[in-house]
Amino acid sequence: MGKEEVYTILIIDDEKANLMVLNKMLSSEYTVLTAKSGSEGLSRIEAEKPDLILLDIIMPDMNGFEILKRLKERNETGRIPVIIITGLDNEEDEEKGLLLGAVDYIIKPFKNAIVMARVKTHIQMVRQFKMIERLGLEDPLTGIPNRRCFQDRLGLEWRRAFRERKPLSFLMIDVDTFKQYNDTYGHPQGDSLLCAIAKLFTAAARRPGDLAARLGGEEFGVLLPETGLRYALEIAERIRRAVETARIPAPDGNTMTGATVSIGAVSCIPDRDAAMDGFIAQADGYLYAAKEQGRNRVCFGGAESAG
């Protein structure tokens, strides 16, 4: 890989043959670490902080779902992307893994081209997250990705969704009556509000592939790869409720302030006739409808209705 950064992949699988096959497949491009049990895997994650984890589900000491849950509960490991590798091929197990925060699901026996393509995709995302700090892709006020980062990721995810025929969802979010909030409490307090709710957006979009970004002013976006409309609406409603119930102290230290958000949600599987600009414009249209219908609500549409 020349002078480029070499990324580290940890494979957790109790079958020696699987470890050997994956190690041989990936070691020419990545630094590969292995663990033969769940407990050993957790120890290696703690010590090595890998860039990507390939995780088996069925293991004798601790199943992969439990490992995944533990990883997502900790800030230090919650953003490490995890690809599930398993012989379980039913939709319930796949949905469970994705809902727990896995970014992908690969069924055994392995097909080299599929494994390499999926790994490459998620390493590209890791690379982009690392570039945020280096290339000024972070919003200086809220600390989350900015519009430039969002546009870059949208292009990447749009092409991937088109190539793999998978759904892509987007939430466009606007803080209701933000000018009135600023006029009442002052612009510094308005900045505090934006910082507080930005954390709520990031917490709701908790899978490593998800992206919460500040698009400008009081407008935010949440990009949800491999997500149909049903699950996107669950996240949108989670965000709406979280903001509605949040309380931010005013400068006097006694008064507690609050806000609400309106959200436009869209989802599609991109095809040759679809355009990214139209996708975003559709979300903007639903956001406008949410405002017109009384604010503090989610309006939605999209061809893909499965979560």
C-alpha positions in Angstrom: 0.0 0.0 0.0 3.0 2.2 -0.4 3.1 5.2 2.0 -0.6 5.0 2.7 -1.8 4.2 6.2 -2.2 0.4 6.8 -5.4 -0.4 8.6 -5.9 -3.1 11.2 -8.6 -5.8 11.0 -9.4 -8.1 13.9 -11.1 -11.5 13.1 -12.9 -13.1 16.0 -13.8 -16.7 15.2 -13.4 -20.0 17.1 -12.8 -22.0 14.0 -9.1 -22.2 13.0 -9.9 -22.9 9.4 -11.9 -19.6 9.1 -9.2 -17.6 10.7 -6.6 -19.0 8.3 -8.8 -18.4 5.2 -9.6 -14.8 6.2 -6.0 -14.1 7.3 -4.7 -15.3 3.9 -7.3 -13.3 2.1 -6.8 -10.0 3.8 -3.2 -9.9 5.0 -1.8 -8.6 1.7 -3.6 -5.3 2.2 -4.2 -5.0 5.9 -2.7 -5.8 9.3 -4.7 -8.8 10.4 -5.1 -9.8 14.1 -7.0 -12.9 15.2 -8.9 -14.1 18.3 -10.3 -17.6 18.9 -12.9 -16.7 21.5 -15.2 -13.8 22.6 -13.2 -13.1 25.7 -9.9 -13.1 23.8 -11.5 -10.8 21.2 -12.6 -8.2 23.8 -9.1 -8.2 25.2 -7.5 -7.6 21.8 -10.0 -4.9 21.0 -9.1 -3.1 24.3 -5.3 -3.4 23.6 -5.2 -2.9 19.8 -8.2 -0.7 18.9 -8.6 -2.2 15.4 -10.0 -0.2 12.6 -12.5 -3.0 11.6 -13.8 -6.2 13.3 -15.0 -9.4 11.6 -17.1 -11.2 14.2 -18.5 -14.7 14.3 -21.8 -15.2 16.1 -21.6 -18.8 17.3 -18.8 -19.3 19.8 -18.6 -21.4 22.9 -17.8 -18.8 25.6 -19.7 -15.7 24.4 -21.8 -15.3 21.3 -21.2 -12.5 18.8 -24.3 -10.6 19.7 -23.2 -10.2 23.3 -19.8 -9.0 22.1 -21.4 -6.5 19.8 -23.6 -5.2 22.5 -20.7 -4.7 24.8 -18.7 -2.8 22.2 -21.6 -0.4 21.4 -22.1 0.4 25.1 -18.6 1.9 25.4 -17.5 5.2 23.9 -14.0 3.8 23.3 -15.2 1.0 21.1 -18.7 2.0 20.0 -17.5 3.6 16.7 -15.4 0.6 15.5 -17.3 -1.0 12.6 -18.2 -4.6 12.9 -19.0 -7.0 10.1 -20.8 -10.2 11.2 -19.4 -13.4 9.6 -21.7 -16.4 10.3 -23.3 -19.5 9.0 -26.7 -18.2 10.3 -28.6 -17.1 7.2 -32.1 -16.2 8.5 -33.4 -12.7 8.3 -34.1 -12.5 12.1 -30.4 -13.0 13.0 -29.3 -10.5 10.3 -31.8 -7.9 11.5 -30.7 -8.5 15.1 -27.1 -7.9 14.3 -27.7 -4.8 12.3 -30.0 -3.3 15.0 -27.2 -4.0 17.6 -24.9 -1.8 15.4 -23.2 -4.2 12.9 -22.4 -2.5 9.6 -22.6 -5.6 7.4 -23.5 -9.3 7.5 -21.6 -12.0 5.5 -22.8 -15.6 5.3 -20.4 -18.5 5.3 -18.9 -20.1 3.3 -16.9 -17.1 2.3 -16.7 -15.8 -1.3 -13.4 -13.9 -1.6 -14.7 -11.2 -3.9 -17.6 -10.4 -1.6 -15.5 -10.4 1.6 -12.8 -8.1 0.0 -15.4 -5.7 -1.4 -17.3 -5.4 1.9 -14.1 -4.9 3.8 -12.8 -2.3 1.3 -16.0 -0.4 1.6 -16.0 -0.1 5.4 -12.2 0.6 5.5 -13.0 3.5 3.1 -15.5 4.8 5.6 -12.9 4.5 8.4 -10.4 6.4 6.3 -13.0 9.2 5.8 -13.8 9.5 9.5 -10.0 9.9 10.1 -9.8 12.5 7.4 -12.4 14.7 9.2 -9.9 16.1 11.6 -7.1 16.4 9.0 -9.1 18.1 6.3 -11.4 20.4 8.2 -14.5 18.3 7.7 -15.7 19.0 11.3 -18.2 21.7 12.2 -16.3 24.0 14.6 -19.3 24.7 16.8 -20.9 21.3 17.4 -17.9 19.0 16.7 -19.9 16.8 14.3 -19.2 16.5 10.6 -20.0 19.5 8.4 -21.7 20.0 5.1 -18.6 19.2 3.1 -18.2 15.9 4.9 -21.9 15.1 4.4 -21.7 15.7 0.6 -18.6 13.5 0.3 -20.3 10.7 2.2 -23.6 11.1 0.4 -21.7 10.5 -2.9 -20.0 7.4 -1.6 -23.1 5.9 -0.1 -25.3 6.7 -3.1 -22.9 4.9 -5.4 -22.7 1.9 -3.0 -26.4 1.7 -2.6 -26.8 1.8 -6.4 -24.1 -0.8 -6.9 -25.4 -3.2 -4.2 -29.1 -2.5 -4.7 -29.6 -1.5 -1.0 -31.7 1.2 0.5 -30.3 4.6 1.6 -32.2 6.8 3.9 -31.8 10.5 4.9 -33.3 12.7 7.6 -33.3 16.4 7.1 -33.8 18.1 10.5 -34.5 21.8 11.4 -34.7 23.3 14.8 -38.2 24.9 15.2 -38.5 28.7 15.9 -34.7 29.0 16.4 -34.7 32.7 15.7 -37.2 33.2 18.4 -35.0 31.1 20.8 -32.0 33.3 20.0 -34.0 36.5 20.4 -35.2 35.3 23.8 -32.0 33.8 25.3 -29.2 35.3 23.2 -26.9 33.9 20.5 -24.4 32.2 22.9 -27.3 30.3 24.4 -28.5 29.4 20.9 -25.0 27.9 20.2 -25.3 25.9 23.4 -28.7 24.5 22.2 -27.2 23.5 18.9 -24.3 21.7 20.6 -26.6 19.9 22.9 -29.0 18.6 20.3 -26.1 17.7 17.9 -25.1 15.1 20.5 -28.6 13.7 20.4 -28.4 13.3 16.7 -25.1 11.5 16.9 -26.4 9.2 19.7 -29.4 8.2 17.7 -27.4 7.5 14.5 -25.2 5.1 16.5 -24.0 2.6 13.8 -20.5 3.3 12.5 -21.8 3.8 9.0 -24.4 6.4 10.0 -23.6 10.0 9.7 -25.0 13.0 11.6 -23.9 16.3 10.2 -24.6 20.0 10.6 -25.6 21.3 7.2 -25.7 25.0 8.2 -27.3 27.3 10.7 -30.0 25.3 12.6 -30.2 22.6 9.9 -28.9 19.1 10.3 -28.9 15.9 8.4 -28.6 12.2 9.3 -27.5 9.8 6.6 -28.5 6.1 7.1 -26.9 3.6 4.8 -28.5 0.2 4.2 -31.6 1.5 6.0 -35.1 1.3 4.8 -37.9 3.7 5.6 -39.3 1.8 8.5 -36.1 1.9 10.6 -35.3 5.4 9.4 -38.6 6.5 10.8 -37.8 4.8 14.1 -34.6 6.8 14.3 -36.4 10.0 13.3 -39.0 9.6 16.0 -36.2 8.7 18.5 -34.5 12.0 17.6 -37.8 14.0 17.8 -38.6 12.7 21.3 -35.1 13.2 22.6 -35.0 16.8 21.5 -38.5 17.5 22.9 -37.6 16.1 26.3 -34.1 17.7 26.5 -33.6 20.6 28.8 -30.7 23.1 28.4 -29.9 25.5 31.3 -30.2 29.2 30.4 -27.3 31.6 31.3 -28.9 32.4 34.7 -28.3 28.8 35.8 -31.9 28.5 37.0 -34.1 28.6 33.9 -34.3 25.4 31.8 -34.9 25.9 28.1 -36.1 23.5 25.5 -36.7 23.2 21.8 -38.3 20.9 19.2 -37.3 19.8 15.7 -39.1 19.1 12.4 -37.9 16.2 10.3 -38.3 15.2 6.7 -37.4 11.6 6.0 -36.8 9.9 2.6 -35.6 6.5 1.6 -34.8 4.8 -1.8 -32.8 2.3 -3.6 -31.0 4.4 -6.2 -31.4 3.5 -9.8 -30.1 5.0 -13.1 -33.0 7.5 -13.2 -32.6 8.7 -9.6 -30.5 11.8 -8.7 -28.9 12.7 -5.4 -30.1 16.3 -5.7 -33.7 15.1 -6.1 -33.3 12.8 -3.1 -32.2 15.7 -0.9 -34.8 18.0 -2.4 -37.5 15.5 -1.6 -36.3 15.4 2.1 -36.4 19.2 2.1 -40.0 19.1 0.8 -41.1 16.7 3.6 -39.3 19.0 6.1 -41.3 22.0 4.8 -44.5 19.9 5.1 -43.6 19.1 8.8 -43.2 22.8 9.5 -46.5 23.6 7.7 -48.4 21.0 9.7 -47.4 22.5 13.0 -43.7 21.6 13.6 -42.3 19.0 16.1 -43.2 16.1 13.8 -41.8 13.8 11.1 -43.0 13.8 7.6 -41.8 11.1 5.2 -42.0 9.3 1.9 -39.9 6.9 -0.2 -40.1 3.8 -2.3 -38.4 1.6 0.2 -40.6 0.8 3.1 -38.8 -2.1 4.8 -36.6 -1.3 7.8 
